[in-house]
């Protein structure tokens, strides 16, 4: 008896298979029977879901995905190409062929034969078209770029209407000089340093922020520092935000994928489907298979105009961060203590600053970026306003006088001191190769520590007594309102839960 010939599905049919599995509620074997394919074929399709959907979006008319003879070389060269495009570096056919030879040698492909035919197939597989640089004046290019942004905003309206404002998210990284104090003798040089190496790089962190369009769900921030085990974290069991490390305190593909998978798993457990808008920086381009998140990239070179976080959310967060630093300085001066900020304090300030960013700020930032949804309340989109203005700020006036700051060094200058920090690193050849051969690996620096002391263990009775002192302070101070008593009650409830857990 002859073997039954296996049915070969087109890309479009594979997309239909994926949609039926996710939307119909049918079991996998029922979907396999409906399309006349074995269960093993269905498993392979679901395993390659991201690649299939990406190829379908790029080339919907193609009937099948033609696999490369050298898949690791194929993807390595693509990652390198993306990095070049992100950096606005010119890439031509001969340059790609030469780079393919270098990568093939590193990967151990001794039988790789580079040719124009291979390059043409590689470009077709990855939907790449090499164009000569356009001539013409800059004003015409600017107009074309603006038109592209307008077209993208029009297209995005159709996409976001399929989601609730609660399920439309944006994530982005920002760099912070977390130790930076207002000293005019050094501040004016901070903003010119992207902190790739050297002394200044030890004073920066990268923070990943993510929020939904309605502002009802601000995801716990991720702070990336240099030391793997900061000395100031010793004895700490719980942090208000997530912490990761990287030798340059940058976002990497490993850290991004780790965060993305955790976020996706949380949403999957909640039976939710969301769309996440991100830029196409090097760390973001390697997207894992996701169950609950649909990724949408902003167009290259237009992110600053289209990304909601760049329209006031990050700026407000940094205003609140610097505001907390100023308050800490003022408090230490009054108590005659030396002011210094370590990573643990930076974690605490980041958490508090992110909590202070309001849903109104977030919603208006999404609207200014072109995200308009019928499910959101009608609000006036006003120009960005500083939540912390110098003229109404006695603390900043006190700091200016105390530190003898130059007139041109304003609070706004202090907030924007780290606006141009690099937050994402390009992969070198060895990193690209290692990601293909061994998978993404985490770089650890167990012996790298900051310069600050550790936290001591606090007994429950001691904490309870401190809480009683805070209550006495609130009750004997004039002008305290409901928000202070609510905060006190929240802490008391948390401590009661801890005590209950300890007695079980």
Secondary structure by P-SEA (a helix, b strand, c coil): ccccbbbbbcaaaaaaaaaaaacccccaaaaaaaacccaaaaaaaaaaaaaaaaaaaacccccbbbbbccaaaaaaaaaaaaaaaaacccccaaaaaaaaaaaaaaaccccccccaaaaaaaaaaabbbbbccccccaaaaaaaaaaaaaaaaaaaaaaacccccccccccbbbbbcccccccccccccccccccccccccccbbbbbbbbcccccccccbbbbbcccccccccccccccbbbbbcccccccaaaaaaaaaaaaaaaaaacccbbbbbccccccccccccccbbbbbcccccccccccccccaaaaaaaaaaaaaaaaaaaaaaabbbbbbcaaaaaaaaaaaaaaccaaaaaaaaaaaccccccccccccccccccccccccaaaaaaaaaacccccccaaaaaacccccccbbbbcaaaaaaaaaccbbbbbcccccccbbbbccccaaaaaaaaaaaaaaaaacccccaaaaaaaaaaaaaaaaaaaaaac
